[in-house]
Amino acid sequence: MSSTKKCKKDLEAEVEDERGHWGSRVEFLLSCVGFSVGLGNVWRFPFLAYENGGGAFLIPYVILLVLVGKPMYFMEAALGQFGQVGPLQVWTEMLPCGVGIGVSMVIISVIVAIYYNVIMAYCLVYLFNSFRTVLPWTVCDPEWADEKCFVRSENISLEERKERQTSEEQYWERRVIDITKSGLGEPGDLGEIKIELAFFLLVSWLVVLLCLVKGVKSSGKVVYFTATFPYLVLVILLVLGLTLPGAGDGLYYLFVPKWEKLASFTVWRRAAGQVFFSLGISWGGIIMFGSYNKFTARVHIDAHIVSLIDFLTSLLASIVIFSTLGHSAQLLGVPVETVAKGGQGLAFVAYPEALSHLPAPHFWSVIFFLMLFLLGLDSEFALFETAMVAIFDTFPILRKQKMAVTSTMCLVCYLLGLPCVTQSGQYVLDLMDTYGASISVMVIAVAEMVAIMWGYGANNFCKDLQSMLGFYPGLYFKVCWVIISPLLLIIILVAAVVDWTKPSYGSTPYPDWAHGVGWALTAISVLQIPIWFLVSLISHYTGLYNWFPSSPLSCNQSWLDRRDQADIMVANISILERRASCKLKTVSKVSILGNNDWTRNSTDSMNKNMTTSTTTSSIPSYMGTMQPEPPDYWNECSEPI
């Protein structure tokens, strides 16, 4: 290997060690697929489709996916790749007055990461109990069941069924979560902590820690298994489900259109919510994943691939779920709607019951809940890593203590998640999901689109993409970014506010203090946007703390430098590759973006001919500038250029 290539490889390793980097394009794709394809594809999409018109629900979903989902996904992935930093730090350079949007993304990711791991703990409970001799949810065990419990296969009248609960329902409510039927009581009275759930929650966080201990370098390898194994399971279950008697009844229940539903604005609002929930838009994870890409990666192609895979996976999971439920309904002689349940009830009540009627139920139960855990694990990686990358980008010195910082964050999130594993934990989890995530993400999405396309400017953003990808975005993306997506989001947000009703857990209402806590969760994330907007203006124009020395209403010079340096990057690297026998000082002609310590150690004569970027990020590529009059030592190489 030539000396130049050795130097080039060493320099790349030095920069990449600072922040982390995808080992290959496949790792980026699998990580994005793992983040977007999560638990919501298994239980949320199928029932939203059924409850909102069956096949008719797909029409607004596809329209919003094309006009909002795909353009925003590409925008966020490209934004992270151009900035080479996470969702918090990228705003400090592109549009400092919008840094509150990045703060909101980080906060909402932490909130969701806390309760998302609780759902993964539920998966572990069912997974490990699937190894028992008798599947515990198929019998009415006196240890947790009461006189209302019955096994579905028992020959009892329909009137009796209405007043009683199946063994699967009681196992979920009385054994796993042990929910307080009366709802939330006084503030702070959440009941006792469920030790089994607390243990499996700890196990889940330990798995996350082990997979993320080295950041993207470790998680990028893990996704080769965690992102592909669920598809193997889904395909096997698809083949099995479609061959079962009664499968057609389940698919009819799911896909037969109710065209009158298209006139309901609620259907469109829920379709928009599913697009955001499924793709992971405005959560910060897509920007974070893009920041680990090579600067010139073909992210526009990857964005199309991921959004398409996410939609097809939702359809695949829907067919798998309802074909199996249709078989279960026919076997028991009951309508499909009495077997099917929405929300978590699908994953932890209806589907365990359906699996128990298959050949080798223990095997399929283990496979199914392992699949659920892995689906959740990929999404948890993105949510948690979004918070971690914000910490490491803001305080680069902590990257050397990545193990300690990551472990501390996992411990803090575990402790914050303990209220979700109490007897009233389901109510806490539901409040966190409704107030802390669902409402906030729509507000963040509107602010994000307005800030980037109307504040920073769509033309400026397109120029950034042109310098990075080599082409100027077409009319489709520009129209969606500037007009269609922002207006649709604003209309949906306003409609959601007008149509707002106090949420409840089924038929159980929440006390007023619980709604107050919920609105506080919303405020924690959403209010960051106006607060930091005012802070940036006050700090800049008054000189207070000097947090924003440059204008907060325009991008920093370091951001513009990327656009200029990207144009000459390829030419400079090709020169380095051709000068195989060049001396080490030739490499000093290349400035490493963000590695100012290396620059300062260069000799004075070399410094005169170097351009050092002042950006706070680290782009893992070689980016240099050729001077009009190169010094004599460029001629010391044995080969002519």
N, C-alpha and C positions, 0 to 999 in steps of 0.2 A: 504493500500500500504506500502511496506517495506521501511525502511530508505534509503537503497541502491538505490531502484528504484526511490525514490523521488529525491535523489542527482543526479542520472543519468539523470532524466528528466530535472531538473533545469540546469544542466551543458549543456545539449543539447540546451535548450532554450537560454542560455546565448551566446553560440557560433553562433547559427542561427540568433539571433538578429543583429549580427555584419554585416552580408552580405545578408541574405535572403536565402530562400530554397523552393523548390517545396513542396506543401502540399501532393502530391501523384504522382505516376507514370503517372496517367491519365493527370494531369496538364502539365507535360513535353511533353507527346505525342501530346496533343491538341495544345500546344503552337508551337511545331515544325511543325505540320500540318498547323496551321494558318499562320506561317511564310512562309513556302514553297508554300502553295496553296494561291495565291494572284490574283491580277487583271490580271497579265500576263497569267494565265490559261484561263481566259475568252476571252480575245481578241488577245493575242499574239500567243498562240499555234495554234488555228484553222487556222489563216491566214498564218502562216509559213508553216503549213502542205499543204495548198492549193497551195501557191505560189511556193513551192519547191517539187512538184511531188505528192501531195495528199497522198495516202497511202504509196507511196514509201518513203516519208519523215520519216515515222515511223521506217524504217529499220535502218538508221544511228542514229536516236534518241535513239532507244532501245540499240544499240551496245554501244554508248557512255555513256548511262545511266548505263549499266552494268560494263563497263571497267573504267569509270572515275567517274561518278556521285555517285553510291553507295559506292565504296571504299573511296572516299574523304569525303562523308557525315559521314560515320562511323569513319573515322580518326579524323575529327574535333570534333564530339560529344564526342568521347573517350578522346581526348586531353583536352577538357574543363573539363570533369568529373575528370580526373586524377589530373589536376592542381588546380581545384577548384577556378580558377580565370578567368577573361575575356581574350579576344584576345590580349590585350596589355601586361598585367602583366605576362601571361603565357610564353611569350618569354624571359622575364628577368630571368627566372629560368631554362627553358629548353635549350635555346640556345641564350645567350644575344646578340650575333652579329646579330641575326635575328629580333631584337626588331622593326626594321623599318617596317617589314611585319605587325606586330600588329598595328603600328601607321597608316599604309596605310589602313588597314581594318577599323579602327575607322573613319578616314577621309572620306573614300568612303561611309560609312554608314551614316554619317552626311549629305553629299551631297545628297544622294538619299532620306533620310528622309525629307529634305527640299522640294524637288519637288514632292515627293510621296504624301505628304499631300495636295498639290495643286490639284492633281488629285482627291483626296478624297473630296475636296471642290466642284469640279465639280459634283460629285455624290450627294452631299447635295443640290446643286442648282436644279438638276433634281428631287430629292426626294421631296423637299418641293413644287415645282411647279406641281407635280403630283396630289396635292390635289385641284387644281383649278377646277372650273366647266367644263371648256374645256381645254384639254391638249394643252398648248401653242404652241408646236412644230407641231401641226396638222393643223394650220391655218397660213395664211400669214398676220400677224398683221402689219398694216401700221406704228406702232411705231418703228419697227426695220426692216421690210421687204422692199425690193425695187421692181422695176418693173420686175426683173428677177425671182421673187419668184413664185412658183406654187405648188399646192397640187398634189401629185402623182396620185390621183384618177381622176383628171381632164382629159378630153378627148382632148389631144393635140398630135401633130405628133412627131415622133422620132427626126426629124430635130430640132424642137423647143426645145425638151428636152435637146439636146446637148448644147444649148446656155443658158439654164436657170438652176436654182437651186431649189431643193425641199425645202419645208418649214422646214424640219428637218435640212437640211444643213445650211440654213440661220439662223435658230434659234441658232444653235451651233456657227457659225462664226460671226454673227452680233449682237446677243443678249447676249449670254453667255460670250464668250471671246472677242468679238468686235475686231477681229484681224486686224492689219494694213496690207492691201493687198500688199503694196509695199515692205514689208520685213523690216529688220532692217536698220535704217538710220545711223545717226552719233553716235559715242560713247556717251552713256548716254541718248540718245533720245529714250525712251521706250514708250512714250505716257502717258496718264493719267491712274491712278489706278482705276480699276473697283471696286466700293465700295461694291457691292453685293458679289463679289468673295472674297474681303478682309474680309468681315464679316464672310462668311462661312469658310474661312481659319482659322479665329480666333476660330470659334466654333469647328472646327476639332481639333485644338491644345488643346483646353480646354478639349475635350473628352479624348485625349491622356494623358493629365496631370492628370485628375481624375482617369484614369485607372492605371497609373504608379506611383502615388504619394507615394505608399508604396513599390515600386519596384516589385519584383517577387511575393510577398505575395498578392498583389492586382491583378496584371495582370493574375496570375495563376487561380484566381477565375473567372475573366471576360471571359477567353477563353472557359469556359464551354458553353457559349452562342454564342460568336462571331465565334467560330470555327465549331460549329455544325449547327447553323441556316442556313448558306449558302447551306449546303448539303440538308436540307429539301426543300429549295426553288428549287435547281437544280433538285431534284427528281420529284417534282410537275411539273416543267416546262418540264422535260423530257417526262413524261406521256402525258402532254398536247400537246407538240410539235410533238411527234410521231403519234398522232391521227389526226393531221391536214392534210387536202388535200395539196399535193405538198411537203410534208416533204421529200419524197424520192428524189426529185430533188435536194434539198439542200444537202443531205447526199452524193449523187452521185458527186456533185460539190466538196465536201470536200475530199472524200476518194478514188475515182477512181485513181489508180496509174498511174504515168507517169514515166515508168521505165528508160527512157533515162536520167532522172534527177540524177540518182545515180552516173553517171560518172562525174557530176559537183562537184568540190571541194567546191564551194560556199554552196551547200546544206549541206555538212558535217560541214562546219564552222558555219552555222546558227543553225544546230542541236546542236552543242557543246555550242553555246551561249545560246540557250534555256534551256539546262540542267543546266547551271550555274544560269541563270536568275530565273528559276523555283524553283530549290532546295535551292537556297540561299548559294551556296558554295562560300567560300573565301570572304564573306562579313563580317564575324566575328560573325554573329548572332548564328550560330550553336555552336561555341565554347562557347559563352556566355550562351546559354541555357543549354549546358552540364555541365557548372560549377556550376549550381544550383542543380544538381542531387546529390543523395546519392553517396558516393564514390564507393559502390559496386553494383550500379544499373545495370541492364542488358541492357546496352546501345546498344549493338550490335543487339539485337532483335528489339529495338525501331527504330534504323536506317533503318533496312530493311522495317519495317512497313511504316515509313514515306515516303521513296522513292517510294514504291509501290503505296501508296495512292495518292501521287502527280501525278504520271503518269496516274492512273485511273481517277483522277479528270479532268485532261486535256482532256482525251477522252470524259468523260461525258459532260463537258462544250462544247466541239466541237459539239457533237451530238445535244445538246440543242440549241445552237446558229444557226446551219445551217438547222436544221429541221424547225425552226421558220422562218428563212429567205427564205427557199424554199416555204413555205406557202405564205409568203408575195409576192414573185415573181409571183407565179401562180395567186394570187388574182388580181395583177396589170397587168398581162399579159406581163411581161418583163422578160428577162433572169436574173438568180440568180446573175451573176457578176455585173449587174447594181444596184442591191440592196445592195450587200455586199461591205464593205469598210474595209481597214486594219487599224491597230493602234487604236487610240482613236476614230476614225470615226466609228468603229464598236459599241463601247459602247454608244456613244453619238449622233450618226446619224442613223446608220442602225438599231440597235436594238430598239430604241424608236419608229421608224417607224413600225417595225414588231409588237411591243406590241400594237400599236394603232389599229391594225386590229384584235386583239383578243377580245373575249367576256370580258366584264368588264375591259376595258383597263386601267382605273385609278388604279384598284386594282393591276393588274400585274405590272404596272409601279412602284408603291410604293414598292412592294415586290422585284422587280428586282434591283432597285437602293439602297434599304436598304441592299440587299445582296452584291452589289458591295462595298458599304461603309464598311461593316463588313469584307469583304475579305481584303480590304486595311488596315483596322485597325489592324488586327493581324500582318501583315507584318510591319506596322509602329511601333508597339510595339517593335519588334525585332531590327529594325534599330536604333531606338532612344535609347533603353535600352543598345545596344552595346556601344554607346558613354557614357552613364551614368555609366555603370559598369567599364569602363576604368578610369573614373574620381574617382569613389569611391575606386577602387582597388589601384590606385596610391596615393590617399590622403584619407586614411581610416578615418581620423578625420571628414571628411565632411559627413560621413554616419549619424551622429547625426543631420545634417541639411538637410536631404534628401528632405524635402518639398521645402525649399528655393532654393536649388541647382537645383532641377528638374524644378521648376517654372521659374528660370532664364534661363535655357537652352531652355525651350519651347518658352519663349519670344524672345530670340536671334534667334532661328530658324524661328519663325514667321516673324520677321523683315527681315531676309535674304530671305524669300520666297515671299515678296511683289513684287519684280521685275517680278515674274512669273504670277502675276495677273494684270499686266498692259496690254495695247493694243498690245504690242509686247511680252507679256508674254509667248505665245506658242513657239516663237523662242528661248527664254531664256531657257525654260523647255527642249526643244529638244536638245539644245547644252549641257545642264547639263547631260542629259541622254546619249548622244552619246559620248562626251569626258570625262565627269566626272565619268561615271560608266562603260559603255560597254568596252572601251579599257582597263581601269585600272584593271578591275577584272581579265582579262586574264593574265596580267603581274603578279598580286599578286598570282594567282593560281600557275603559274610556279615557282615563288620564294618560295612559301609555300611548295610545294612538294619536291623541290630540297633541301631546308633547313632541313626539317624534315627527309626525307628518305635518303638523301646523306650526309647531314651535321651532324645532331644528330645521325643518323644511324637507319636503319630499324630494326635491331636486338634489339637495345636498346628500341625502341618504342614498339616492340612486348613483351619485358620483362616487360615493364610498364603495358601493357594490361593484361599480365598473372598474375601479382600480384594483379591487380584490379578486373579482371573478372574471374580468375581461369582457364583460358585456353590460349594456345598459338595460335595466328591467323594462319589459314591454308594457303596452297599454293596459293589459289586464291587471297587473300588479299595481300600477300607478293609480288607476281609477279606484280599485278596491281600497288601497291604503289611504288615499286622500278623501274620498267621498263616501263610498258605499259602506265600508266597514265601520268608520266612526259614527255615521248617521244611524246605521242599524243598531249599533251598541247603545247609543244614546236613547233611541226609541224603546229598546228592550228594557233598559235600566229605568226609564221613566214609567213604563207600563208596570214593571215589577213593584215600584214604589206605590203607584196608585192602587194596585191590586193587592197590596200587602195586608195580610191577616196574621194575628198572633199565632206562632207555631205551637203545636202540641205533640205529645208522644202518643200517637194513635188517638184514643179518646180521652187520654189523661192530660188535663191542662197543666201548664206550668204556673207557679205563683209569680207575682209581680217582681219579686226580688230576683228571680231567675232570669226574667226578661231583661232586667237591669244589668245583670252580669253579662248577658249575651250582647247587649248594645255596647257595653264596655269593651268586649272583645273586638267588635266591629270598629269602634273608635280607635283602639290601639293601633290598628293597621291603617285605616283609611285617613285618619287625621294627620298622619305623617306627611301626606302630600302637601296640604296647604301650610303646615307648620314649617317644613323645610324650605318651601318656596319663599316664605317671609324671612326666614333666617338667612337665606342666601342673599336676598336683596339688602337686608339691614347690615349684614356683615360686610358686604362689598362696598356699599355707599357710605357707611359710617366708619369703616376700618376696624370694627369691633372684632377682636380675636383673629382677624385676617384669615378666616377659614376659606374665603372665596376671593382671592386676590384678583383674578381675571373676571370679566363680566359674566354673571350667572345666566344671562340671557343668550349667550352664544357659546360655541364649542371652544375648547382650549386649543392652543397652537399645537400641542402634542397630538391631538386628534387629527388635525389637518396634515401634520407631518407624515402620518401613516399613509394617507392617500398619495402623497408625493413620493415617499420612499418605496411604496409598493410598485410603482411604475418602473423603477430601476433595479429592483431586487433581482430579477431573473438575470439581467445582464451582468451584474456584479458576480453572482454565484457561478455563472458559466465561465467567467474569467478565472475564478479560483480553481475550478475543476480542470481547466486547460493548462494551468501553470503547475504541472505535476512536480517539477523539481525546484519550485520557488522556495526561498528561505522563509523561516517562520515570521520574519518581520513583514512579509507581504500580507499575511493574514491581518496584520494590524490596520490595513486599509479598510477593513470591514468593521463598522461600528455595531455592537450588539445592543439592540433597542432595549433600554431599561437597565442595562448592566453598567451603571456609571462607575462602580468601584473598579472594574477592569479597565475602563477608559482612563481613570485618573492615574493608574499605575503605568501608563505608557510614557515613553520619553517625550520631552518637549518637542523635538523635531517631528515626531509622528503626530503629536496632538495638533500641530499646525495644519495637517492635511487630513484631519478626520472630522466627521460631523457626528456629534453625540446627541442622541435624542433625549429629551427631558421627560418623556412619558413615564408614568408610574407603573406601567404594565410591562410584561415580558413576553415578546413574541418569539416563540421557539423557531425562528428561521434566521438566516443571515441576511441582514439588510444593510447595505453600505452605499456610499456615495462616491462617485469618481470625480476627482478634482479636474478643472480645466487644464492645469499644468502639473502632471504627476511628477514626483521626485525621481531621482536617478535610480533608486534601488529597485524600481519596477523593471529595470533592464537587466537585473542580476540573474534572472532565470535563464536557463539554457535554451528554452524554446521560444521562438517568436510568437507573439499573440496573433 
